[in-house]
Amino acid sequence: MLACLKGRPCDEHAGKEPHETCGSSLAYAYFVSFIFFCSFL
């Protein structure tokens, strides 16, 4: 999950410039909602 946070370096195979960063600030909300959803299955 921490690799998906905003400001993390991109994977070398992502096709982005070396100085660009990847990730999203919605990573926490996405993974928390995923955990809650899976707990009900």
N, CA, C, O and CB atoms as a CASP TS submission, in Angstrom:
PFRMAT TS
TARGET T0000
AUTHOR 0000-0000-0000
METHOD Language model
MODEL 1
PARENT N/A
ATOM      1  N   MET     1       0.814  -1.183   0.000  1.00  0.00           N
ATOM      2  CA  MET     1       0.000   0.000   0.000  1.00  0.00           C
ATOM      3  C   MET     1       0.861   1.251   0.000  1.00  0.00           C
ATOM      4  O   MET     1       0.530   2.225  -0.676  1.00  0.00           O
ATOM      5  CB  MET     1      -0.928  -0.005   1.187  1.00  0.00           C
ATOM      6  N   LEU     2       1.933   1.243   0.727  1.00  0.00           N
ATOM      7  CA  LEU     2       2.756   2.446   0.814  1.00  0.00           C
ATOM      8  C   LEU     2       3.377   2.824  -0.518  1.00  0.00           C
ATOM      9  O   LEU     2       3.710   3.988  -0.735  1.00  0.00           O
ATOM     10  CB  LEU     2       3.841   2.255   1.839  1.00  0.00           C
ATOM     11  N   ALA     3       3.536   1.863  -1.409  1.00  0.00           N
ATOM     12  CA  ALA     3       4.085   2.166  -2.732  1.00  0.00           C
ATOM     13  C   ALA     3       3.086   2.929  -3.587  1.00  0.00           C
ATOM     14  O   ALA     3       3.470   3.514  -4.599  1.00  0.00           O
ATOM     15  CB  ALA     3       4.500   0.883  -3.441  1.00  0.00           C
ATOM     16  N   CYS     4       1.820   2.938  -3.209  1.00  0.00           N
ATOM     17  CA  CYS     4       0.781   3.625  -3.989  1.00  0.00           C
ATOM     18  C   CYS     4       0.521   5.047  -3.518  1.00  0.00           C
ATOM     19  O   CYS     4      -0.304   5.743  -4.110  1.00  0.00           O
ATOM     20  CB  CYS     4      -0.505   2.843  -3.931  1.00  0.00           C
ATOM     21  N   LEU     5       1.196   5.493  -2.478  1.00  0.00           N
ATOM     22  CA  LEU     5       0.969   6.832  -1.956  1.00  0.00           C
ATOM     23  C   LEU     5       1.545   7.895  -2.877  1.00  0.00           C
ATOM     24  O   LEU     5       2.467   7.635  -3.650  1.00  0.00           O
ATOM     25  CB  LEU     5       1.570   6.966  -0.570  1.00  0.00           C
ATOM     26  N   LYS     6       0.992   9.079  -2.783  1.00  0.00           N
ATOM     27  CA  LYS     6       1.431  10.200  -3.611  1.00  0.00           C
ATOM     28  C   LYS     6       2.883  10.558  -3.290  1.00  0.00           C
ATOM     29  O   LYS     6       3.289  10.589  -2.129  1.00  0.00           O
ATOM     30  CB  LYS     6       0.513  11.424  -3.398  1.00  0.00           C
ATOM     31  N   GLY     7       3.644  10.823  -4.332  1.00  0.00           N
ATOM     32  CA  GLY     7       5.021  11.244  -4.157  1.00  0.00           C
ATOM     33  C   GLY     7       6.043  10.131  -4.241  1.00  0.00           C
ATOM     34  O   GLY     7       7.245  10.387  -4.162  1.00  0.00           O
ATOM     35  N   ARG     8       5.593   8.916  -4.398  1.00  0.00           N
ATOM     36  CA  ARG     8       6.522   7.791  -4.520  1.00  0.00           C
ATOM     37  C   ARG     8       7.128   7.762  -5.911  1.00  0.00           C
ATOM     38  O   ARG     8       6.474   8.167  -6.872  1.00  0.00           O
ATOM     39  CB  ARG     8       5.813   6.457  -4.219  1.00  0.00           C
ATOM     40  N   PRO     9       8.353   7.296  -6.041  1.00  0.00           N
ATOM     41  CA  PRO     9       8.946   7.194  -7.385  1.00  0.00           C
ATOM     42  C   PRO     9       8.223   6.144  -8.219  1.00  0.00           C
ATOM     43  O   PRO     9       7.736   5.141  -7.699  1.00  0.00           O
ATOM     44  CB  PRO     9      10.446   6.849  -7.291  1.00  0.00           C
ATOM     45  N   CYS    10       8.163   6.395  -9.524  1.00  0.00           N
ATOM     46  CA  CYS    10       7.483   5.480 -10.445  1.00  0.00           C
ATOM     47  C   CYS    10       8.350   4.260 -10.723  1.00  0.00           C
ATOM     48  O   CYS    10       9.571   4.292 -10.572  1.00  0.00           O
ATOM     49  CB  CYS    10       7.134   6.195 -11.763  1.00  0.00           C
ATOM     50  N   ASP    11       7.694   3.198 -11.129  1.00  0.00           N
ATOM     51  CA  ASP    11       8.398   2.014 -11.592  1.00  0.00           C
ATOM     52  C   ASP    11       9.122   2.357 -12.887  1.00  0.00           C
ATOM     53  O   ASP    11       8.641   3.170 -13.676  1.00  0.00           O
ATOM     54  CB  ASP    11       7.421   0.819 -11.795  1.00  0.00           C
ATOM     55  N   GLU    12      10.254   1.751 -13.101  1.00  0.00           N
ATOM     56  CA  GLU    12      11.037   2.066 -14.299  1.00  0.00           C
ATOM     57  C   GLU    12      10.325   1.656 -15.581  1.00  0.00           C
ATOM     58  O   GLU    12      10.653   2.166 -16.653  1.00  0.00           O
ATOM     59  CB  GLU    12      12.389   1.385 -14.230  1.00  0.00           C
ATOM     60  N   HIS    13       9.363   0.751 -15.496  1.00  0.00           N
ATOM     61  CA  HIS    13       8.618   0.293 -16.667  1.00  0.00           C
ATOM     62  C   HIS    13       7.299   1.049 -16.855  1.00  0.00           C
ATOM     63  O   HIS    13       6.500   0.687 -17.718  1.00  0.00           O
ATOM     64  CB  HIS    13       8.342  -1.195 -16.551  1.00  0.00           C
ATOM     65  N   ALA    14       7.066   2.092 -16.060  1.00  0.00           N
ATOM     66  CA  ALA    14       5.800   2.828 -16.130  1.00  0.00           C
ATOM     67  C   ALA    14       5.729   3.759 -17.330  1.00  0.00           C
ATOM     68  O   ALA    14       4.641   4.203 -17.698  1.00  0.00           O
ATOM     69  CB  ALA    14       5.597   3.624 -14.865  1.00  0.00           C
ATOM     70  N   GLY    15       6.852   4.060 -17.941  1.00  0.00           N
ATOM     71  CA  GLY    15       6.854   4.925 -19.111  1.00  0.00           C
ATOM     72  C   GLY    15       6.801   6.401 -18.785  1.00  0.00           C
ATOM     73  O   GLY    15       6.426   7.206 -19.638  1.00  0.00           O
ATOM     74  N   LYS    16       7.170   6.777 -17.565  1.00  0.00           N
ATOM     75  CA  LYS    16       7.179   8.182 -17.170  1.00  0.00           C
ATOM     76  C   LYS    16       8.616   8.674 -17.088  1.00  0.00           C
ATOM     77  O   LYS    16       9.562   7.889 -17.042  1.00  0.00           O
ATOM     78  CB  LYS    16       6.453   8.385 -15.817  1.00  0.00           C
ATOM     79  N   GLU    17       8.751   9.985 -17.071  1.00  0.00           N
ATOM     80  CA  GLU    17      10.075  10.597 -16.952  1.00  0.00           C
ATOM     81  C   GLU    17      10.683  10.258 -15.588  1.00  0.00           C
ATOM     82  O   GLU    17       9.944  10.060 -14.624  1.00  0.00           O
ATOM     83  CB  GLU    17       9.988  12.137 -17.144  1.00  0.00           C
ATOM     84  N   PRO    18      12.009  10.188 -15.490  1.00  0.00           N
ATOM     85  CA  PRO    18      12.654   9.806 -14.222  1.00  0.00           C
ATOM     86  C   PRO    18      12.362  10.752 -13.057  1.00  0.00           C
ATOM     87  O   PRO    18      12.362  10.317 -11.905  1.00  0.00           O
ATOM     88  CB  PRO    18      14.137   9.731 -14.423  1.00  0.00           C
ATOM     89  N   HIS    19      12.116  12.027 -13.328  1.00  0.00           N
ATOM     90  CA  HIS    19      11.883  12.979 -12.232  1.00  0.00           C
ATOM     91  C   HIS    19      10.420  13.043 -11.792  1.00  0.00           C
ATOM     92  O   HIS    19      10.105  13.699 -10.800  1.00  0.00           O
ATOM     93  CB  HIS    19      12.338  14.359 -12.651  1.00  0.00           C
ATOM     94  N   GLU    20       9.523  12.370 -12.518  1.00  0.00           N
ATOM     95  CA  GLU    20       8.106  12.369 -12.149  1.00  0.00           C
ATOM     96  C   GLU    20       7.846  11.385 -11.014  1.00  0.00           C
ATOM     97  O   GLU    20       8.597  10.429 -10.815  1.00  0.00           O
ATOM     98  CB  GLU    20       7.231  12.018 -13.367  1.00  0.00           C
ATOM     99  N   THR    21       6.776  11.636 -10.278  1.00  0.00           N
ATOM    100  CA  THR    21       6.384  10.730  -9.200  1.00  0.00           C
ATOM    101  C   THR    21       5.037  10.109  -9.535  1.00  0.00           C
ATOM    102  O   THR    21       4.280  10.641 -10.348  1.00  0.00           O
ATOM    103  CB  THR    21       6.323  11.474  -7.837  1.00  0.00           C
ATOM    104  N   CYS    22       4.749   8.994  -8.908  1.00  0.00           N
ATOM    105  CA  CYS    22       3.493   8.279  -9.128  1.00  0.00           C
ATOM    106  C   CYS    22       2.730   8.183  -7.820  1.00  0.00           C
ATOM    107  O   CYS    22       3.207   8.614  -6.770  1.00  0.00           O
ATOM    108  CB  CYS    22       3.749   6.870  -9.712  1.00  0.00           C
ATOM    109  N   GLY    23       1.564   7.624  -7.900  1.00  0.00           N
ATOM    110  CA  GLY    23       0.769   7.407  -6.702  1.00  0.00           C
ATOM    111  C   GLY    23      -0.396   8.364  -6.605  1.00  0.00           C
ATOM    112  O   GLY    23      -0.576   9.244  -7.447  1.00  0.00           O
ATOM    113  N   SER    24      -1.181   8.176  -5.565  1.00  0.00           N
ATOM    114  CA  SER    24      -2.379   8.978  -5.368  1.00  0.00           C
ATOM    115  C   SER    24      -2.596   9.209  -3.882  1.00  0.00           C
ATOM    116  O   SER    24      -2.242   8.375  -3.049  1.00  0.00           O
ATOM    117  CB  SER    24      -3.610   8.298  -6.000  1.00  0.00           C
ATOM    118  N   SER    25      -3.183  10.355  -3.567  1.00  0.00           N
ATOM    119  CA  SER    25      -3.510  10.627  -2.171  1.00  0.00           C
ATOM    120  C   SER    25      -4.754   9.850  -1.734  1.00  0.00           C
ATOM    121  O   SER    25      -5.090   9.846  -0.550  1.00  0.00           O
ATOM    122  CB  SER    25      -3.726  12.130  -1.961  1.00  0.00           C
ATOM    123  N   LEU    26      -5.432   9.200  -2.664  1.00  0.00           N
ATOM    124  CA  LEU    26      -6.598   8.378  -2.341  1.00  0.00           C
ATOM    125  C   LEU    26      -6.225   6.946  -1.979  1.00  0.00           C
ATOM    126  O   LEU    26      -7.112   6.119  -1.766  1.00  0.00           O
ATOM    127  CB  LEU    26      -7.558   8.370  -3.503  1.00  0.00           C
ATOM    128  N   ALA    27      -4.949   6.639  -1.906  1.00  0.00           N
ATOM    129  CA  ALA    27      -4.515   5.266  -1.635  1.00  0.00           C
ATOM    130  C   ALA    27      -5.016   4.772  -0.275  1.00  0.00           C
ATOM    131  O   ALA    27      -5.443   3.624  -0.159  1.00  0.00           O
ATOM    132  CB  ALA    27      -2.988   5.174  -1.691  1.00  0.00           C
ATOM    133  N   TYR    28      -4.969   5.614   0.741  1.00  0.00           N
ATOM    134  CA  TYR    28      -5.444   5.191   2.061  1.00  0.00           C
ATOM    135  C   TYR    28      -6.936   4.855   2.013  1.00  0.00           C
ATOM    136  O   TYR    28      -7.353   3.807   2.508  1.00  0.00           O
ATOM    137  CB  TYR    28      -5.178   6.292   3.112  1.00  0.00           C
ATOM    138  N   ALA    29      -7.733   5.734   1.423  1.00  0.00           N
ATOM    139  CA  ALA    29      -9.180   5.500   1.353  1.00  0.00           C
ATOM    140  C   ALA    29      -9.489   4.251   0.536  1.00  0.00           C
ATOM    141  O   ALA    29     -10.377   3.480   0.899  1.00  0.00           O
ATOM    142  CB  ALA    29      -9.894   6.717   0.744  1.00  0.00           C
ATOM    143  N   TYR    30      -8.775   4.047  -0.549  1.00  0.00           N
ATOM    144  CA  TYR    30      -9.001   2.877  -1.394  1.00  0.00           C
ATOM    145  C   TYR    30      -8.735   1.586  -0.621  1.00  0.00           C
ATOM    146  O   TYR    30      -9.565   0.677  -0.630  1.00  0.00           O
ATOM    147  CB  TYR    30      -8.111   2.939  -2.643  1.00  0.00           C
ATOM    148  N   PHE    31      -7.595   1.501   0.039  1.00  0.00           N
ATOM    149  CA  PHE    31      -7.242   0.259   0.716  1.00  0.00           C
ATOM    150  C   PHE    31      -8.067   0.021   1.976  1.00  0.00           C
ATOM    151  O   PHE    31      -8.366  -1.127   2.302  1.00  0.00           O
ATOM    152  CB  PHE    31      -5.779   0.267   1.065  1.00  0.00           C
ATOM    153  N   VAL    32      -8.436   1.072   2.684  1.00  0.00           N
ATOM    154  CA  VAL    32      -9.290   0.886   3.858  1.00  0.00           C
ATOM    155  C   VAL    32     -10.669   0.397   3.425  1.00  0.00           C
ATOM    156  O   VAL    32     -11.223  -0.514   4.040  1.00  0.00           O
ATOM    157  CB  VAL    32      -9.412   2.204   4.665  1.00  0.00           C
ATOM    158  N   SER    33     -11.225   0.994   2.374  1.00  0.00           N
ATOM    159  CA  SER    33     -12.529   0.528   1.897  1.00  0.00           C
ATOM    160  C   SER    33     -12.435  -0.889   1.339  1.00  0.00           C
ATOM    161  O   SER    33     -13.384  -1.662   1.468  1.00  0.00           O
ATOM    162  CB  SER    33     -13.078   1.480   0.826  1.00  0.00           C
ATOM    163  N   PHE    34     -11.323  -1.237   0.730  1.00  0.00           N
ATOM    164  CA  PHE    34     -11.121  -2.598   0.231  1.00  0.00           C
ATOM    165  C   PHE    34     -11.112  -3.603   1.379  1.00  0.00           C
ATOM    166  O   PHE    34     -11.711  -4.672   1.269  1.00  0.00           O
ATOM    167  CB  PHE    34      -9.808  -2.689  -0.561  1.00  0.00           C
ATOM    168  N   ILE    35     -10.445  -3.271   2.469  1.00  0.00           N
ATOM    169  CA  ILE    35     -10.395  -4.158   3.641  1.00  0.00           C
ATOM    170  C   ILE    35     -11.794  -4.338   4.226  1.00  0.00           C
ATOM    171  O   ILE    35     -12.196  -5.459   4.539  1.00  0.00           O
ATOM    172  CB  ILE    35      -9.430  -3.592   4.718  1.00  0.00           C
ATOM    173  N   PHE    36     -12.544  -3.226   4.376  1.00  0.00           N
ATOM    174  CA  PHE    36     -13.901  -3.328   4.912  1.00  0.00           C
ATOM    175  C   PHE    36     -14.795  -4.153   3.997  1.00  0.00           C
ATOM    176  O   PHE    36     -15.582  -4.970   4.475  1.00  0.00           O
ATOM    177  CB  PHE    36     -14.501  -1.938   5.112  1.00  0.00           C
ATOM    178  N   PHE    37     -14.684  -3.951   2.699  1.00  0.00           N
ATOM    179  CA  PHE    37     -15.502  -4.705   1.755  1.00  0.00           C
ATOM    180  C   PHE    37     -15.175  -6.196   1.823  1.00  0.00           C
ATOM    181  O   PHE    37     -16.082  -7.029   1.837  1.00  0.00           O
ATOM    182  CB  PHE    37     -15.292  -4.179   0.327  1.00  0.00           C
ATOM    183  N   CYS    38     -13.905  -6.532   1.866  1.00  0.00           N
ATOM    184  CA  CYS    38     -13.506  -7.944   1.911  1.00  0.00           C
ATOM    185  C   CYS    38     -13.890  -8.615   3.220  1.00  0.00           C
ATOM    186  O   CYS    38     -14.126  -9.823   3.250  1.00  0.00           O
ATOM    187  CB  CYS    38     -12.011  -8.069   1.701  1.00  0.00           C
ATOM    188  N   SER    39     -13.956  -7.854   4.293  1.00  0.00           N
ATOM    189  CA  SER    39     -14.316  -8.458   5.577  1.00  0.00           C
ATOM    190  C   SER    39     -15.781  -8.898   5.608  1.00  0.00           C
ATOM    191  O   SER    39     -16.151  -9.749   6.417  1.00  0.00           O
ATOM    192  CB  SER    39     -14.046  -7.475   6.712  1.00  0.00           C
ATOM    193  N   PHE    40     -16.613  -8.329   4.740  1.00  0.00           N
ATOM    194  CA  PHE    40     -18.017  -8.717   4.687  1.00  0.00           C
ATOM    195  C   PHE    40     -18.277  -9.867   3.732  1.00  0.00           C
ATOM    196  O   PHE    40     -19.388 -10.394   3.693  1.00  0.00           O
ATOM    197  CB  PHE    40     -18.856  -7.541   4.292  1.00  0.00           C
ATOM    198  N   LEU    41     -17.289 -10.260   2.971  1.00  0.00           N
ATOM    199  CA  LEU    41     -17.499 -11.359   2.017  1.00  0.00           C
ATOM    200  C   LEU    41     -17.335 -12.705   2.639  1.00  0.00           C
ATOM    201  O   LEU    41     -17.481 -13.721   1.960  1.00  0.00           O
ATOM    202  CB  LEU    41     -16.560 -11.240   0.869  1.00  0.00           C
TER
END
